[in-house]
Amino acid sequence: MLTLLQNIYSGAIFAMVLCTFLFYRLLKKHKRERELTKFEPIIYVIAHLAIFLWATSGLILVLDKQ
């Protein structure tokens, strides 16, 4: 049961990272086409930061296991 929950958790993390990356790309496209609304730059920065933090923490975890 614990393995199943860990797999579901990992899948959820992967889905959130994928959605964040795709949303970041969409905002980047909108930024090129038009000026962003007041709320969109905040989301743009948060999405960029979230991807960076996820990648950095994943790298640290991989290096820590060795």
Secondary structure as UniProt FT lines:
FT   HELIX           2..33
FT   HELIX           40..65
//
